[in-house]
Amino acid sequence: MTTAAWSKRLALASAGVLVAVAFTAASAPSLLARPTALEAEIQLMTAGPGTLTITPAENGDSATCEVDAQVYQVPDEDCIHHFDEGTTVTLTAEPKPGHSFEGWSDFKCARRSTSCTMTLAPGPRYVAARFSPVTLKILGDDDKFGSITVTPKPSRSCAFDETSPCSYPFGTTVTLRRSRSAPGFFWIGSCIGNRAGRLDAAACTINLESSEVVGAGFKTTGDIPPVKGSGIEVRLAGKGHGKLTGGLVNGGKRLTCAGVRCSITGLTRYDYVRLKAQVVGRSRFSRWSDGVPSTVRVVGLASTNRLWAKFDKKG
């Protein structure tokens, strides 16, 4: 497994000082090197401090995946597996001590159960296990953005760096604000409104539904740990009738539907997708599989990959 090293500077939000940080991460796995004889692929992620075990694994009885802020903490082959179509696997989530399990990115898995059994269909499938609290790290380069303020402040003293990341409850919305602009340099990461991972704005707002690393004042996404692939699948459910529309926020890709299944592929975990559930005929919209009642929503792919939209018949 090849590695790449990052050595950047961190703008410390709460104190306004700069400290040097070193970062070592696994390079992104090649999605092209897939065994042609195998049809189903599952890519595992941990969204927060915990582990995710798959049974069986591609090359053994089981394998345990752990990912922290885009970086594999184990060999990447423990997180990416290929099987024959129709293979049944069981996933088991286990939070780290002092953390809690918060659910799954996939509607096939019961939200409060740490175990999930699924039968794999052809093509890639992305599954994340969510844990809380999650962490936020900020990497800065040569003080391009000046001091960075973070709202809300962490509840405990921390430095937002590799040795002292800051913790927030799962689902917290955090805003990072730079003190000055730097033409040609960007926020890099899962900021709301980013385009291909880059955002040119005074502030980066991020929904912390995963442990995240954000680059402050970089030119390209490759300047921080490599982004991982992702996608989304949305299905129609219930006895009513409806349709789904949507697409990539700040991008050209649109949701394509075949029967009850709609999807967008070729995305990354930095991306956000806007979804709209529309009623057809004498039906009403009920909810999404994660309980959200609004017909229009924006979904971050850092921790959500498969949803269903339920439509009921009117009485």
N, C-alpha and C positions, 0 to 999 in steps of 0.2 A: 504494500500500500504506500503510495507516494505521499509526501507531506510538503506543505508550504508554510513558511513562517511569515508572520506579520509583526512589525515593530512600529507602533504608532504612538501618538501622544493623546492623552485624555484630558478634555476640559471638564474639570470637577465642578459640578453645578452648584452644590451647596456652599462651597468655600471659594470658588472662583480661582482655583490654583490648577497648575498643570503638573501631571506626573507621567513618567514614562511607563509604558506597559508593553509586555511582549506577549505574542499570541501565536500559538501553534495549532494548526487545524488540518484535518484530512482534506485532500482535494476532492472535488465533486466526482462521483463515480460516472463513468461513461454509460449513458443509457443506450448506446448503440451496440454495446457488446453483450447482446442477449442470445442465449441459446435458441437457435431457430426451431428446434424440435419441441420447445415448450411454449405454451400459448398464454398462460396466466402469470402475471407478475404482481407481487404485493410489495409496496414500499412502506416501511414502518417508521414512525416518528414518536418521540416523547415530547409533549408540549408542557414542559415544566419538569421539576425534579422527580424522577421515577424511572422505572424500567418497564419494558414491554417484551414479553416472551411469546414466541410462536412455536406451536407444536402441531405437526412435525415441522422441521426446517428443511430447506432445500438439500442440505448436505449432512443431516443428522437427525436425531430424535427431537431436538429443540435448539433454539438459539435465542439469546437475549439481546435486545436492542436498547441503546441509550443514546440520545442526542441532546446536546446542550447548546442552545443558541446557534443552531445550524452546524454544529461540529459533532461528528461521530465520536463518541467516547469508547467505542468498540470497533472492531474491523467492520467496514461497510457491508461485507457479505452477511453479517448478522442482522442487518436491517433491510436488505433487498433480496427477495427470494423469487424463484421461478418454479412453476409447477405445471402439470398437465391440467387442462380445462376440467372442471368438476372436482378438483381436489378439495377436501374439507380440512380446514385448519382451525385451531383454537388459539385465541390470543388472551394473555393474562397480564393485567396491569398491576404494578406494585409501586406505591409511592415511597419516596425516601422517608426516613424517620423525621417526624415533625411536619410532614406534608400530608395532604389529603388527595384522594382521587376525585376528579371533577367530571368524568364522562369521556365520551368518544367523539371522533370526527365523523363517524359513519352511522347512519340511521339503522343499520342492521344490528348494531350493538345496543343493548339496554343501557340507558344512561347511568344508572346507579350500580350496575353489576361490573365487577372488575374482570369478569370472564366473558369472552365473546367467541362464538363458533360461527363460521361462515363458509360457504361453498364458493369457490373462485370461478369467475367467468373469464373469457378471453380478454386480453389487454391489461393495462396497468390499473392498479387500485392502490389508493393512498389511505393509510389508516394511522391516526394519531391518538394516543392516550393522553388525556389532559390531567394535570396535577396543579395543586395550589399550596403555597404561594409560588409565583414565578419570579424570575430575575430579569433585570435590565442592566446591560453593559453599554457604555458609550466609548467609541474609539474616535480620537481627534487627531488631525494631522497639522503640525506646525502652527497651531492656534489660528487657523484660517477663519473660524467663526467667532473668535474671542471666547469669553466665558459663556457657559451655557447654563441657563436656569431650567429647573425641572419642576413641573407642577402636576400632581401634588408631591410634596416632599415625602421621602420614605419615612416610615415610622421608627426605623432604627438607623444609627450612624453607619454610613457606608461610603464607598468612593466611586461607584459605577465602573470599576475596572475588573480585571481578571481575578485579582486576589480578593477583592471585596465588592462583588456585585450587589446591587440593591434589590430588595424583595418587595413585591406588591401582591395583594390578593388577586387571584385569577379573575380576569375581566375588567381590571382597572384601566381607565383611559388616562394616559399620561401625555403631557405636552412638553416637548423640548423646544426652547427658544434661544436662538443665537443672538449675540450682542451686536454683530455686524455682518454684512453680506460679503461675499467673495465671489466675483464673477467667474463662472466656469467650474465652481466647486459646489457640491450638493450634499444633502442628506442622503444616505444610502441605507435602505432597509425597508421595513414594513410600514412606513409612514402612510397614513390615509391620503389618497390622491397621488401616490407615487406613479411614475411611468417607467416601467421596466426596472424598478428598484431605486430610481433616482427622483429626488424632489428638490426643486429650486424654490424655496419659500423661507419666510422668516422663522416659521415654526414647523416642527414635525409632531403630529399627533398620532399616537399609536395605541391600539387596543391590546393590552397585554393578556392574550389568551395562550401564550407560549413564552418560554424564556427567550429573550431577544437580545441581539447585539445591533446597535445603530451606529453607522459611521457619520461623523460630523466634519464636513469640509474635505470630501474626496471627489475625484473625477469620475471614477467608474465603480461598478458593483464589485469588480474583482479586487478592489483595494481592501475589502474586509472578508471574513470567512465566506466561502462560496455558497451562493444561494442554491437551494435544492428544488427539484422539479415538483410539480403539483398539478392538480386538475380538479374539476368538480362534476358531480353527477346529481341531477335533480329528477325526481319521479313524481308522477301524479298518483294520488291515493284517494281512497274513499269511494262512496257510491254516487257522488255528484259528478258534474262535468266542469272542466276548466282547462286552461292552457297556461303555459309558462313562457315568458319572454325574459330577455336579459342579455348582459354582455359584460365584458371586461371594463372596469372603470379606468378611464384614461388609456383606452386601447381599442383596437378595431375588432377583436374577436367577439363573436356572438354565440349565444346558446343555440345549439341545433337539436332538434327533437325528432325522434323516430318512435311513434306510438306513445307510450307512457313515459319514455325515458328521454331526458334531455341532458346534454353534457357540453363542456368545453375542455379540450385537451391542450397540451403543450404550454401550460402555465407554470408559474413558480410560486413558492410560498410567500413571496412579497406581494402577490397580486390580490386585488379585491374585485369581486363580481357583484353587480347589481342585479337582483332578481325581482320579478313581478309575477304574482299569481292573479290570473284574470278568470272571473266566473263566466261560464257558458250556459245559456238557457236558465231553467228554473233550478238553480243550484246556489249554494252559498259557500264562501271560503271559510274553513274551520281554523286551521293552524298549520305551521310547519312542524316537522318531526322533533325539533328541539324546543317546541312549545311557544315560539314567537307567533303572536296573533296578527301582526301587520302584513298586508298583502305585498308591500314593497319593502325591500331590505337590502343592505349591503353586507356581504359575507367576506371575511378575511380568510384566505386559504392557509394561513399559518396553523389553523386548528380545525377547520371545517371543510370536508371534502364530499360528503354525500348527505343529501337531504330529501325528504318527500314533502309535498304540499297536499294537504287533505281538503277535498271538496265534499260537502254533504248535499243531499237533496233537500229542497225546501219542503216543509211539512204540508 
